[in-house]
Amino acid sequence: MTGTDAEIMPLLVEFYGGGDPILDCTFGMGRFWAHEKPKNLVTLDITTRADIVGTYDRLPFKDQVIGTIVFDPPHMRVSSGRVYLMYQPPTKAPDFTLFLGEAKRILRIGGVVIAKMADELMVRPWNHVKFITGAEEVGLEPFDLIVRSRHLSIRNTAHPQYRARRKHCFYVILKKKK
Ligand SMILES: C[S@@+](CC[C@H](N)C(=O)[O-])C[C@H]1O[C@@H](n2cnc3c(N)ncnc32)[C@H](O)[C@@H]1O
């Protein structure tokens, strides 16, 4: 698949989504919704642009109330000057365990997580693998995996990091079946 976030995410929500409400829990600058904002969208982020300022590690929702969760976590540990892309704290490897537990808790049966995952080339396990393994551990079913490709070099010349995400990223679809 090719395209921008704003082109792809609404299509994925329409095709795979588990219904309303839709929670974008890493809203950032809201790029997924630049063309089309769903009616029942609730946004959360550690930054103040979102409806709810909070962390995806502890989602402020009751059990089984959300239909679709959109997740686009930070994916860098080396500063690019774009703080919002960095793990918190920045040198820490990403840990999706708490998020996945929370996602399982707040999703209704039949609910879906649509996650954009970007890998660092040299760091294993790759984020998308870690995310899928973690999902299985909490009982969310990996349902589909989509690759988005781009025509860019893997090497980021400005910073000492080789990032597969420059060339491609993944959209991982998880389902809560029970
Ligand atoms: C890759 S960016 C997301 C970009 C977003 N999809 C957009 O359209 O701008 C990662 C986002 O995760 C947010 N973030 C980082 N740690 C977080 C946390 N623990 N809980 C919620 N949001 C977090 C950052 O503030 C940032 O907006």
The ligand as an ORCA input file, in Angstrom:
! r2SCAN-3c Opt
* xyz 0 1
  C       4.317      9.291     16.034
  S       3.549     10.595     16.925
  C       1.859     10.450     16.497
  C       1.516     11.256     15.324
  C       0.048     11.447     15.151
  N      -0.605     10.278     14.570
  C      -0.181     12.671     14.284
  O      -0.989     12.591     13.402
  O       0.449     13.677     14.542
  C       3.516      9.924     18.554
  C       2.552     10.646     19.499
  O       2.499      9.929     20.730
  C       2.401     10.866     21.774
  N       2.799     10.172     22.993
  C       4.035      9.813     23.403
  N       3.982      9.116     24.545
  C       2.640      9.024     24.861
  C       1.911      8.432     25.932
  N       2.530      7.772     26.901
  N       0.561      8.522     25.904
  C      -0.098      9.189     24.917
  N       0.537      9.787     23.883
  C       1.888      9.700     23.862
  C       3.284     12.009     21.359
  O       2.955     13.189     22.031
  C       2.977     12.062     19.866
  O       1.920     12.937     19.596
*
